Amino acid sequence: MASSVRSPSPRAAHADTVWTRLSPGARHGVCLGLFLILALSFYSPVVFEDNSFQGGDNTTFRANAQVTIEHHEKTGEWPRWAPNVFSGMPYINYKTAVTQLDDLVGMARSVAWPVGHLFVLMVGVYFLVFYLTRNQLSGLLSGVAFGFTTYIPIIIAVGHNTKFIALAYAPYVLLTFAYTLRNPSLLGSLLFAGTLALQLRAKHPQIVFYVGMVLALWWLVEVIGAVREDRVPELATSTGWLGLGTVLGLCMAAQPYLARYEHKQFSVRGAAAAAGGGDGGGGGMGWEAAMRWSQGPGELFTFAVADAFGGGGQTYWGPKTFTEGPHYVTGAVLALAGLAVWKMRTWLVWGLGLAALGTALFSLGKYAAWINWPMFQYFPFFDAFRGPEMWLSVTALVLVVLAGIGLDYALRRDEARSRRKRQQQADPRQRPILLSFGIIFGIVGLMWLAPNTMLDFEKPNEAQRIRQALLRQNPNVSPQNPKVQQAVRQQVQKLKQQRRSAFATDAQRTLLFLALAAGALVLYRRRTLPAWGAGLAVVAIVAVDLWGVDARYMNEDRYSSEETEQAIPTYQFDRFIKKKQQEAGGLGRFRVLSLAEGDPTSTARPSYHYESIGGYHGAKLRRYQDYLDHILRVNASDGPNENALDLMNTRYLVARQQLPGTEVAHRSRQSGVLVLENPDAVPRGFLVGDTEVTEGAEETWAQLRDASFDPRQTAVLPEPLEAPVTPIDSSSTAEVNLDRYAPEEMRWTVQTDAPRLFVASEVYYPAGWNAYLNGEQVPIHRVDYLLRGVRVPEGEHTLVMRFEPTADRYGTWIAAASTVLVYGGVLTYAGLRVRRRWLRADDDEADDADA
């Protein structure tokens, strides 16, 4: 078996054709031009009609980031703390301070999103496959196949922008990894570091982790090859340079990742509130939470038949709760990938094959617990991510790379055979091509002819849900009524027939495109088509196939002429609350709990308009999640806990009925939605004179929920203060005035006639918030489980709280230094190479002059 560390053969597919007569630069130009044309054409409503995507994630991000955006517009600074979502969270709209190459690509976002990054993605795949095969047509096929594999337009449409950007840089990481394996050197190490940093800075660590797993599986196969072929020293050298590149890449992305890693320790993604009342702990998500959206084993068939499980949205009938759409890569890509694994017996191909198999198994999640459970328990960071289905995004990348290698195999002639032998003997590559395409054709064909053998076309528990819906519509009908049972059976059968029909249509479609692609390659093998004609035909067939499926998910409903902020609804009650906010002085005066739109933790819309104690985010602070679950208890039958509302400075509630302890402040004329005022809400900063120490979390929660507890008088602490405080009575002086409130700085004037505990109704986050009393730093105590407290002595004082995360500062320094080192090293190498060429040219001119 040949080693993937050795350079590939540069032999062309044909010696004299229209394609091969073009210079290499011209061929590259044609391919890149086709990428640009395809990207511009598919997303023309955005580029030429001034439309935008209004996916849920786009609007959620905008709502969460609104306060940081407004602050930037006023001051030019990007705050790292957003006070408008979940009463305050770090790093909602985190901007990196160190400029790298991704910033240049990002400059095109305002005018060419997503075309710019899609072009970068396709170009990356193209050069990766070209580097591995020296075949431009193979690179063209792989670039088109991955750029339009159905998952890409789906995540663009719904607003998974960071995921898409991380995938756009993934091929460059693979390319520099392959280069360093074959060319172990400092240059390879620097290039790998640079591309790894680009992907890391996309701020989607889950995709980075998945790509890293692809590289790990690929490297394991290389180790086997090195041992068998006595190449261990060479591989050890390559591994050393890759290790250095990994360290440098991580350093280049130290900002934002040092701060994000620190945040993770206090979030639901990586921490659990300690039972003893500590500030955080280790660990990741639980198995059940992490394994949601596991890919059903049968759903892997959607690689070949897009609508095998109904597609996405309401028509989807697979085991997941819902999905936006399939991971369709086309039957032709699968056939060519299989051809590569079968016939191109190199360690490179076997490594990619193992990566495709491994990531596909990981995507099955709970359905392949035999591999995922041990990984979840023991492999670093494996338990930090949810949604195993996402693994298939990198499976698709590996498959299209293998498909490019397979196309290269299919388009190559065995020039070693004499012309006479070529005339007398059958083409040795035609049979493998027919077999690889025939296997996929046969599997799809059998499923088309006998679909019920593998698919039942019924969503899990579907009959039960239909029965419950019928009974809700007819409450007086008994569940055992035969008519109910018959209606359920009829409805299930109707749905199954519709799904079976959709599957048959897409299966026929796959069979047609498989036949066309195989036919083009057979015509080439029989010397009816030139290599470039057959290659372009396969590319066109795959492009048309994917385009047709993608159009189902990137249709006109995905586009809007509105800007993202214009797509966020503003209701009558929003205007009322915003007016009250302006009258009170702006930010920092009160918070709002919106119950009128259902679960307050499932929508970020209110956070766009005002400071909310709810919101929507996948990495809430663990301590705040405890507040929602154990103190606020918004799902309790008697409404949210009044003490919990008071603690978080919740002045207004939006609801459809009046709640205990509130007064109606506004009633929407059209919807009837009420704005309820909570007169007992504490101010954003206040003084208390009594403290109680309660160590256990559950005891603290119970005490805070207790109706006898008064947060204005008493503060609950996990440990005693450094010195006692004095109770407050009617003769006491205990005044607090809020002088300034900004996302990263709050300033109060505090006047007290005795030592007291100042309580800020702000979320306790020890990894960044500092307090300064009269300019001198003082400790911040955790108060009432999730608030901040500062002991203040007698007298008048200025108290300032600032968000000054050291992880962000250190991360910026490390990222800047390593970026200069890596980029400077690459530029130095390039400069030296140019200088050597100039010197060589001067020497040649001197030799000519002497002659």
MOQUIFEN-V109396 format. One record per pair of residues at least 6 apart in sequence whose C-alpha atoms are under 7 Angstrom apart, sorted by the first residue. I is the first residue (numbers start at 1). J is the second residue. D is the distance in whole Angstrom. If there is no record, write none. Layout:
i:I j:J d:D
i:I j:J d:D
This chain:
i:1 j:345 d:6
i:1 j:346 d:5
i:2 j:345 d:7
i:2 j:346 d:5
i:2 j:347 d:7
i:3 j:225 d:7
i:3 j:346 d:6
i:3 j:347 d:5
i:3 j:348 d:7
i:4 j:346 d:6
i:4 j:347 d:5
i:4 j:348 d:5
i:5 j:181 d:6
i:5 j:182 d:4
i:6 j:182 d:6
i:8 j:132 d:7
i:8 j:133 d:6
i:10 j:134 d:6
i:13 j:411 d:6
i:13 j:412 d:5
i:13 j:413 d:6
i:13 j:531 d:6
i:14 j:531 d:7
i:19 j:532 d:6
i:28 j:136 d:7
i:31 j:140 d:6
i:32 j:123 d:7
i:35 j:119 d:6
i:35 j:122 d:7
i:36 j:119 d:6
i:39 j:115 d:6
i:39 j:118 d:7
i:39 j:119 d:7
i:40 j:115 d:6
i:45 j:51 d:6
i:46 j:52 d:6
i:47 j:112 d:6
i:50 j:561 d:7
i:51 j:559 d:6
i:51 j:560 d:5
i:51 j:561 d:5
i:52 j:559 d:6
i:52 j:560 d:5
i:52 j:561 d:6
i:52 j:563 d:7
i:53 j:157 d:6
i:53 j:558 d:6
i:53 j:559 d:5
i:53 j:560 d:6
i:54 j:558 d:7
i:54 j:559 d:7
i:54 j:560 d:7
i:54 j:564 d:6
i:55 j:157 d:6
i:55 j:158 d:4
i:55 j:159 d:5
i:56 j:158 d:6
i:56 j:159 d:6
i:57 j:158 d:6
i:57 j:159 d:5
i:57 j:160 d:6
i:58 j:159 d:5
i:59 j:564 d:6
i:59 j:568 d:7
i:60 j:604 d:5
i:60 j:605 d:7
i:62 j:565 d:7
i:63 j:604 d:6
i:63 j:605 d:6
i:63 j:607 d:6
i:63 j:608 d:4
i:64 j:84 d:7
i:64 j:85 d:6
i:64 j:92 d:7
i:64 j:604 d:6
i:64 j:607 d:6
i:64 j:608 d:6
i:65 j:82 d:7
i:65 j:92 d:6
i:65 j:93 d:6
i:66 j:608 d:6
i:67 j:82 d:7
i:67 j:84 d:7
i:68 j:78 d:6
i:68 j:79 d:6
i:68 j:82 d:6
i:68 j:93 d:7
i:71 j:77 d:7
i:72 j:78 d:5
i:78 j:95 d:7
i:79 j:743 d:6
i:79 j:744 d:6
i:80 j:90 d:6
i:80 j:91 d:5
i:80 j:92 d:7
i:80 j:93 d:7
i:80 j:94 d:6
i:81 j:88 d:7
i:81 j:89 d:6
i:81 j:90 d:4
i:81 j:91 d:6
i:81 j:743 d:6
i:81 j:744 d:6
i:82 j:88 d:5
i:82 j:89 d:5
i:82 j:90 d:6
i:82 j:92 d:6
i:82 j:743 d:6
i:83 j:89 d:6
i:83 j:611 d:6
i:83 j:743 d:6
i:84 j:607 d:5
i:84 j:610 d:6
i:84 j:611 d:4
i:84 j:612 d:5
i:85 j:607 d:5
i:85 j:611 d:6
i:85 j:612 d:5
i:85 j:613 d:6
i:85 j:614 d:6
i:85 j:615 d:5
i:86 j:612 d:6
i:86 j:613 d:5
i:86 j:614 d:5
i:86 j:615 d:6
i:87 j:611 d:7
i:87 j:612 d:6
i:87 j:613 d:5
i:87 j:762 d:7
i:87 j:763 d:7
i:88 j:763 d:6
i:96 j:255 d:6
i:96 j:256 d:6
i:97 j:812 d:7
i:98 j:812 d:7
i:98 j:815 d:7
i:98 j:816 d:6
i:102 j:198 d:6
i:105 j:116 d:7
i:108 j:116 d:6
i:117 j:165 d:7
i:117 j:168 d:6
i:118 j:147 d:6
i:118 j:168 d:7
i:120 j:168 d:6
i:121 j:147 d:7
i:121 j:168 d:4
i:121 j:169 d:6
i:122 j:143 d:4
i:122 j:144 d:6
i:122 j:147 d:6
i:123 j:143 d:7
i:124 j:171 d:5
i:124 j:172 d:6
i:125 j:139 d:7
i:125 j:142 d:6
i:125 j:143 d:5
i:125 j:171 d:5
i:126 j:139 d:4
i:126 j:140 d:6
i:126 j:142 d:6
i:126 j:143 d:5
i:127 j:139 d:6
i:128 j:171 d:6
i:128 j:175 d:5
i:129 j:138 d:7
i:129 j:139 d:5
i:129 j:401 d:6
i:129 j:404 d:6
i:130 j:136 d:6
i:130 j:138 d:7
i:130 j:139 d:5
i:133 j:405 d:6
i:133 j:408 d:7
i:135 j:408 d:6
i:137 j:535 d:6
i:137 j:536 d:7
i:138 j:404 d:4
i:138 j:405 d:7
i:138 j:407 d:6
i:138 j:408 d:6
i:139 j:404 d:6
i:141 j:404 d:6
i:141 j:539 d:5
i:142 j:400 d:5
i:142 j:401 d:6
i:142 j:403 d:7
i:142 j:404 d:5
i:144 j:543 d:6
i:145 j:329 d:7
i:145 j:400 d:6
i:145 j:542 d:7
i:145 j:543 d:7
i:146 j:397 d:6
i:146 j:400 d:6
i:148 j:546 d:6
i:148 j:547 d:7
i:149 j:327 d:7
i:149 j:328 d:6
i:149 j:329 d:5
i:149 j:546 d:6
i:150 j:326 d:7
i:150 j:327 d:6
i:150 j:328 d:5
i:150 j:546 d:7
i:150 j:550 d:5
i:151 j:326 d:7
i:151 j:327 d:5
i:152 j:164 d:7
i:153 j:550 d:7
i:153 j:554 d:6
i:154 j:324 d:7
i:154 j:325 d:7
i:154 j:553 d:6
i:154 j:554 d:7
i:155 j:164 d:7
i:156 j:164 d:7
i:157 j:554 d:7
i:157 j:558 d:6
i:162 j:202 d:6
i:162 j:203 d:6
i:162 j:204 d:6
i:163 j:204 d:6
i:163 j:207 d:7
i:165 j:202 d:6
i:166 j:199 d:5
i:166 j:202 d:5
i:166 j:204 d:6
i:166 j:207 d:6
i:167 j:207 d:7
i:169 j:198 d:7
i:169 j:199 d:5
i:170 j:199 d:7
i:170 j:211 d:7
i:172 j:195 d:6
i:173 j:192 d:6
i:173 j:195 d:5
i:173 j:196 d:6
i:176 j:188 d:7
i:176 j:191 d:6
i:176 j:192 d:5
i:177 j:192 d:6
i:179 j:188 d:6
i:180 j:188 d:5
i:180 j:189 d:7
i:180 j:238 d:6
i:180 j:242 d:7
i:181 j:238 d:5
i:184 j:237 d:6
i:184 j:238 d:5
i:184 j:241 d:6
i:185 j:241 d:6
i:186 j:241 d:7
i:187 j:826 d:7
i:189 j:241 d:5
i:189 j:242 d:6
i:189 j:244 d:6
i:189 j:245 d:4
i:190 j:245 d:6
i:190 j:822 d:6
i:190 j:826 d:7
i:192 j:245 d:6
i:193 j:245 d:4
i:193 j:246 d:6
i:193 j:248 d:5
i:193 j:249 d:4
i:194 j:249 d:6
i:194 j:822 d:7
i:196 j:249 d:5
i:197 j:249 d:5
i:197 j:250 d:6
i:197 j:252 d:6
i:197 j:253 d:5
i:199 j:208 d:7
i:200 j:208 d:6
i:200 j:253 d:6
i:201 j:253 d:6
i:206 j:385 d:6
i:210 j:391 d:7
i:210 j:394 d:7
i:211 j:394 d:7
i:214 j:355 d:5
i:217 j:351 d:6
i:217 j:354 d:6
i:217 j:355 d:5
i:218 j:351 d:4
i:218 j:352 d:6
i:218 j:354 d:7
i:218 j:355 d:6
i:221 j:347 d:6
i:221 j:350 d:7
i:221 j:351 d:5
i:222 j:347 d:6
i:222 j:351 d:7
i:225 j:347 d:6
i:226 j:232 d:5
i:226 j:235 d:7
i:248 j:818 d:6
i:251 j:814 d:6
i:251 j:815 d:5
i:251 j:818 d:6
i:252 j:814 d:7
i:252 j:815 d:4
i:252 j:816 d:7
i:252 j:818 d:5
i:252 j:819 d:5
i:253 j:815 d:6
i:254 j:811 d:5
i:254 j:812 d:7
i:254 j:814 d:6
i:254 j:815 d:5
i:255 j:808 d:6
i:255 j:811 d:4
i:255 j:812 d:5
i:255 j:815 d:6
i:256 j:808 d:7
i:256 j:811 d:7
i:258 j:807 d:6
i:258 j:808 d:7
i:258 j:811 d:6
i:259 j:807 d:5
i:259 j:808 d:5
i:264 j:270 d:5
i:265 j:271 d:5
i:265 j:280 d:7
i:265 j:281 d:7
i:265 j:282 d:7
i:266 j:280 d:6
i:266 j:621 d:6
i:266 j:622 d:6
i:267 j:619 d:6
i:267 j:620 d:5
i:267 j:621 d:4
i:267 j:622 d:5
i:268 j:619 d:6
i:268 j:620 d:6
i:268 j:621 d:6
i:268 j:622 d:5
i:269 j:284 d:6
i:269 j:285 d:6
i:269 j:384 d:6
i:269 j:619 d:6
i:270 j:282 d:6
i:270 j:283 d:5
i:270 j:284 d:4
i:270 j:285 d:7
i:270 j:384 d:7
i:271 j:280 d:6
i:271 j:281 d:5
i:271 j:282 d:5
i:271 j:283 d:6
i:271 j:284 d:6
i:271 j:622 d:7
i:272 j:280 d:6
i:272 j:281 d:5
i:272 j:282 d:7
i:272 j:622 d:6
i:273 j:279 d:7
i:273 j:280 d:5
i:273 j:281 d:6
i:273 j:622 d:6
i:273 j:623 d:6
i:274 j:280 d:6
i:274 j:281 d:6
i:275 j:696 d:6
i:275 j:697 d:5
i:276 j:695 d:6
i:276 j:696 d:5
i:276 j:697 d:6
i:277 j:695 d:6
i:277 j:696 d:6
i:277 j:697 d:5
i:277 j:718 d:6
i:284 j:383 d:5
i:284 j:384 d:5
i:285 j:383 d:6
i:285 j:384 d:6
i:289 j:386 d:7
i:290 j:383 d:7
i:290 j:385 d:6
i:290 j:386 d:4
i:290 j:387 d:6
i:291 j:365 d:6
i:291 j:366 d:6
i:291 j:386 d:6
i:291 j:387 d:6
i:291 j:388 d:6
i:292 j:386 d:7
i:292 j:387 d:6
i:293 j:320 d:5
i:293 j:387 d:5
i:293 j:388 d:6
i:293 j:389 d:6
i:294 j:320 d:7
i:294 j:363 d:6
i:294 j:364 d:5
i:294 j:365 d:5
i:294 j:366 d:6
i:294 j:387 d:6
i:294 j:388 d:5
i:294 j:389 d:5
i:295 j:363 d:6
i:295 j:364 d:5
i:295 j:365 d:7
i:295 j:388 d:7
i:295 j:389 d:5
i:296 j:319 d:6
i:296 j:364 d:6
i:296 j:367 d:7
i:297 j:364 d:6
i:299 j:309 d:7
i:301 j:308 d:7
i:302 j:308 d:6
i:302 j:326 d:6
i:302 j:327 d:6
i:302 j:328 d:6
i:303 j:327 d:6
i:303 j:328 d:4
i:303 j:329 d:5
i:303 j:330 d:6
i:304 j:328 d:6
i:304 j:329 d:7
i:304 j:330 d:5
i:304 j:331 d:5
i:304 j:510 d:7
i:305 j:328 d:7
i:305 j:506 d:6
i:305 j:507 d:6
i:305 j:510 d:6
i:306 j:326 d:6
i:306 j:328 d:5
i:306 j:506 d:7
i:307 j:502 d:6
i:307 j:503 d:5
i:307 j:506 d:6
i:308 j:503 d:5
i:309 j:316 d:6
i:309 j:317 d:6
i:309 j:318 d:6
i:310 j:316 d:4
i:310 j:317 d:6
i:310 j:499 d:6
i:311 j:325 d:5
i:311 j:326 d:6
i:312 j:323 d:5
i:312 j:324 d:4
i:312 j:325 d:4
i:312 j:326 d:7
i:313 j:322 d:7
i:313 j:323 d:6
i:313 j:324 d:6
i:316 j:322 d:7
i:317 j:457 d:7
i:317 j:458 d:6
i:317 j:459 d:5
i:318 j:459 d:6
i:319 j:459 d:6
i:319 j:460 d:6
i:329 j:396 d:7
i:330 j:542 d:7
i:330 j:546 d:7
i:331 j:440 d:7
i:331 j:510 d:6
i:331 j:514 d:6
i:332 j:514 d:5
i:332 j:517 d:7
i:332 j:542 d:7
i:333 j:400 d:6
i:333 j:403 d:5
i:334 j:403 d:7
i:335 j:436 d:5
i:335 j:437 d:5
i:335 j:440 d:6
i:336 j:403 d:5
i:336 j:406 d:5
i:336 j:407 d:6
i:337 j:399 d:6
i:337 j:402 d:5
i:337 j:403 d:4
i:337 j:406 d:6
i:338 j:436 d:6
i:339 j:406 d:5
i:339 j:433 d:7
i:339 j:436 d:6
i:340 j:402 d:6
i:340 j:403 d:7
i:340 j:405 d:6
i:340 j:406 d:4
i:341 j:349 d:6
i:341 j:350 d:7
i:341 j:353 d:7
i:352 j:398 d:6
i:356 j:395 d:5
i:356 j:398 d:6
i:356 j:399 d:7
i:359 j:391 d:6
i:359 j:392 d:7
i:359 j:395 d:6
i:360 j:391 d:7
i:360 j:392 d:6
i:360 j:395 d:6
i:361 j:368 d:7
i:362 j:372 d:6
i:362 j:388 d:7
i:362 j:391 d:7
i:363 j:388 d:5
i:363 j:389 d:5
i:363 j:390 d:7
i:363 j:391 d:5
i:363 j:392 d:6
i:364 j:388 d:7
i:364 j:389 d:7
i:365 j:372 d:6
i:365 j:388 d:6
i:375 j:382 d:6
i:376 j:382 d:5
i:376 j:383 d:5
i:410 j:429 d:7
i:410 j:433 d:7
i:411 j:531 d:6
i:427 j:525 d:7
i:430 j:522 d:6
i:430 j:525 d:6
i:434 j:518 d:7
i:437 j:514 d:7
i:437 j:518 d:6
i:441 j:511 d:6
i:441 j:514 d:7
i:444 j:507 d:6
i:448 j:504 d:6
i:448 j:507 d:6
i:457 j:496 d:5
i:457 j:499 d:6
i:457 j:500 d:7
i:458 j:496 d:6
i:463 j:488 d:6
i:463 j:492 d:7
i:466 j:488 d:6
i:467 j:488 d:6
i:471 j:477 d:7
i:513 j:541 d:7
i:517 j:538 d:5
i:517 j:541 d:7
i:520 j:534 d:5
i:520 j:537 d:7
i:520 j:538 d:7
i:521 j:534 d:6
i:523 j:529 d:6
i:524 j:530 d:6
i:524 j:531 d:6
i:524 j:534 d:6
i:568 j:605 d:7
i:572 j:668 d:6
i:573 j:668 d:6
i:573 j:675 d:7
i:574 j:609 d:7
i:578 j:609 d:7
i:578 j:610 d:7
i:587 j:741 d:6
i:588 j:684 d:7
i:588 j:741 d:6
i:589 j:684 d:6
i:590 j:649 d:5
i:590 j:650 d:6
i:590 j:651 d:6
i:591 j:611 d:5
i:591 j:612 d:5
i:591 j:613 d:6
i:591 j:649 d:6
i:591 j:650 d:5
i:591 j:651 d:6
i:591 j:652 d:7
i:592 j:611 d:6
i:592 j:612 d:5
i:592 j:613 d:6
i:592 j:650 d:5
i:592 j:651 d:6
i:592 j:652 d:5
i:592 j:653 d:6
i:593 j:612 d:6
i:593 j:613 d:6
i:593 j:614 d:6
i:593 j:650 d:7
i:593 j:652 d:7
i:593 j:653 d:5
i:593 j:654 d:6
i:594 j:600 d:6
i:594 j:653 d:6
i:594 j:654 d:5
i:594 j:655 d:7
i:595 j:654 d:6
i:595 j:655 d:5
i:596 j:654 d:6
i:596 j:655 d:4
i:596 j:656 d:6
i:596 j:673 d:7
i:600 j:614 d:5
i:600 j:615 d:6
i:601 j:614 d:5
i:601 j:615 d:5
i:601 j:616 d:5
i:602 j:615 d:6
i:602 j:616 d:5
i:603 j:615 d:5
i:603 j:616 d:5
i:604 j:615 d:4
i:604 j:616 d:5
i:606 j:612 d:6
i:607 j:615 d:6
i:623 j:786 d:6
i:624 j:786 d:7
i:630 j:701 d:6
i:631 j:641 d:7
i:631 j:644 d:6
i:631 j:701 d:6
i:631 j:704 d:7
i:631 j:705 d:6
i:632 j:640 d:5
i:632 j:641 d:5
i:632 j:644 d:5
i:633 j:640 d:5
i:633 j:641 d:6
i:634 j:640 d:4
i:639 j:659 d:7
i:641 j:705 d:6
i:643 j:704 d:7
i:643 j:705 d:6
i:644 j:705 d:7
i:645 j:681 d:7
i:646 j:680 d:6
i:646 j:681 d:4
i:646 j:682 d:6
i:647 j:681 d:7
i:647 j:682 d:6
i:647 j:711 d:7
i:647 j:761 d:7
i:648 j:761 d:6
i:649 j:681 d:5
i:649 j:682 d:5
i:649 j:683 d:6
i:649 j:684 d:6
i:649 j:761 d:6
i:650 j:678 d:7
i:650 j:681 d:6
i:651 j:677 d:6
i:651 j:678 d:5
i:651 j:679 d:7
i:651 j:681 d:6
i:652 j:675 d:6
i:652 j:676 d:5
i:652 j:677 d:5
i:652 j:678 d:6
i:653 j:675 d:6
i:653 j:676 d:5
i:653 j:677 d:6
i:654 j:674 d:6
i:654 j:675 d:5
i:654 j:676 d:6
i:655 j:673 d:6
i:655 j:674 d:5
i:655 j:675 d:7
i:656 j:673 d:5
i:656 j:674 d:6
i:657 j:674 d:7
i:658 j:676 d:7
i:661 j:678 d:7
i:662 j:676 d:6
i:662 j:677 d:5
i:662 j:678 d:5
i:662 j:679 d:7
i:663 j:676 d:5
i:663 j:677 d:5
i:663 j:678 d:7
i:664 j:674 d:7
i:664 j:675 d:6
i:664 j:676 d:5
i:664 j:677 d:6
i:665 j:675 d:6
i:665 j:676 d:5
i:665 j:677 d:6
i:666 j:674 d:6
i:666 j:675 d:5
i:667 j:673 d:6
i:667 j:674 d:5
i:667 j:675 d:6
i:668 j:674 d:6
i:682 j:712 d:7
i:684 j:760 d:6
i:684 j:761 d:5
i:685 j:736 d:7
i:685 j:759 d:6
i:685 j:760 d:4
i:685 j:761 d:6
i:686 j:736 d:6
i:686 j:758 d:6
i:686 j:759 d:5
i:686 j:760 d:7
i:687 j:734 d:6
i:687 j:756 d:6
i:687 j:757 d:6
i:687 j:758 d:5
i:687 j:759 d:6
i:688 j:712 d:6
i:688 j:713 d:5
i:688 j:714 d:6
i:688 j:715 d:7
i:688 j:728 d:7
i:688 j:756 d:6
i:688 j:757 d:5
i:688 j:758 d:7
i:689 j:713 d:6
i:689 j:714 d:7
i:689 j:725 d:6
i:689 j:726 d:5
i:689 j:727 d:4
i:689 j:728 d:5
i:689 j:756 d:5
i:689 j:757 d:6
i:690 j:713 d:6
i:690 j:714 d:5
i:690 j:715 d:6
i:690 j:725 d:7
i:690 j:726 d:7
i:690 j:727 d:5
i:691 j:714 d:5
i:691 j:715 d:5
i:691 j:716 d:6
i:691 j:717 d:7
i:692 j:715 d:6
i:692 j:716 d:5
i:692 j:717 d:6
i:693 j:716 d:6
i:693 j:717 d:5
i:693 j:718 d:5
i:693 j:719 d:6
i:693 j:720 d:6
i:694 j:700 d:6
i:694 j:716 d:7
i:694 j:717 d:6
i:694 j:718 d:5
i:695 j:718 d:5
i:695 j:719 d:7
i:700 j:785 d:7
i:703 j:709 d:7
i:715 j:783 d:6
i:715 j:784 d:6
i:716 j:783 d:6
i:716 j:784 d:5
i:717 j:782 d:7
i:717 j:783 d:5
i:717 j:784 d:6
i:725 j:755 d:5
i:725 j:756 d:5
i:725 j:757 d:7
i:726 j:754 d:6
i:726 j:755 d:6
i:726 j:756 d:6
i:732 j:753 d:7
i:733 j:751 d:7
i:733 j:752 d:5
i:733 j:753 d:5
i:734 j:751 d:6
i:734 j:752 d:4
i:734 j:753 d:7
i:735 j:750 d:6
i:735 j:751 d:5
i:735 j:752 d:6
i:736 j:748 d:7
i:736 j:749 d:6
i:736 j:750 d:5
i:736 j:751 d:6
i:737 j:748 d:5
i:737 j:749 d:5
i:737 j:750 d:7
i:738 j:747 d:6
i:738 j:748 d:5
i:738 j:749 d:7
i:739 j:747 d:5
i:739 j:748 d:5
i:739 j:749 d:7
i:740 j:746 d:6
i:740 j:747 d:5
i:741 j:747 d:7
i:744 j:802 d:6
i:744 j:803 d:5
i:745 j:801 d:6
i:745 j:802 d:4
i:745 j:803 d:7
i:746 j:800 d:6
i:746 j:801 d:5
i:746 j:802 d:7
i:747 j:799 d:6
i:747 j:800 d:4
i:747 j:801 d:7
i:748 j:798 d:6
i:748 j:799 d:5
i:748 j:800 d:6
i:749 j:797 d:6
i:749 j:798 d:5
i:749 j:799 d:6
i:750 j:796 d:6
i:750 j:797 d:5
i:750 j:798 d:6
i:751 j:795 d:6
i:751 j:796 d:4
i:751 j:797 d:6
i:752 j:794 d:5
i:752 j:795 d:5
i:752 j:796 d:7
i:753 j:794 d:5
i:753 j:795 d:6
i:754 j:793 d:6
i:754 j:794 d:4
i:755 j:792 d:6
i:755 j:793 d:4
i:755 j:794 d:5
i:756 j:791 d:6
i:756 j:792 d:6
i:756 j:793 d:7
i:757 j:789 d:6
i:757 j:790 d:6
i:757 j:791 d:4
i:757 j:792 d:6
i:758 j:789 d:5
i:758 j:790 d:5
i:758 j:791 d:6
i:758 j:792 d:7
i:759 j:788 d:6
i:759 j:789 d:4
i:759 j:790 d:7
i:760 j:787 d:6
i:760 j:788 d:5
i:760 j:789 d:6
i:761 j:787 d:6
i:761 j:788 d:7
i:762 j:787 d:5
i:762 j:788 d:6
i:763 j:786 d:6
i:763 j:787 d:5
i:763 j:788 d:7
i:764 j:782 d:6
i:764 j:786 d:5
i:764 j:787 d:5
i:764 j:788 d:5
i:767 j:805 d:6
i:768 j:803 d:5
i:768 j:804 d:5
i:768 j:805 d:4
i:768 j:806 d:7
i:769 j:801 d:7
i:769 j:802 d:6
i:769 j:803 d:4
i:769 j:804 d:6
i:769 j:805 d:7
i:770 j:801 d:6
i:770 j:802 d:5
i:770 j:803 d:6
i:770 j:804 d:7
i:771 j:777 d:6
i:771 j:778 d:6
i:771 j:779 d:7
i:771 j:780 d:6
i:771 j:800 d:6
i:771 j:801 d:4
i:771 j:802 d:7
i:772 j:778 d:6
i:772 j:799 d:6
i:772 j:800 d:5
i:772 j:801 d:6
i:773 j:797 d:7
i:773 j:798 d:6
i:773 j:799 d:5
i:773 j:800 d:7
i:774 j:797 d:6
i:774 j:798 d:5
i:774 j:799 d:6
i:779 j:790 d:7
i:780 j:788 d:6
i:780 j:789 d:6
i:780 j:790 d:5
i:781 j:788 d:6
i:781 j:789 d:5
i:781 j:790 d:6
i:782 j:788 d:5
i:782 j:789 d:6
i:783 j:789 d:6
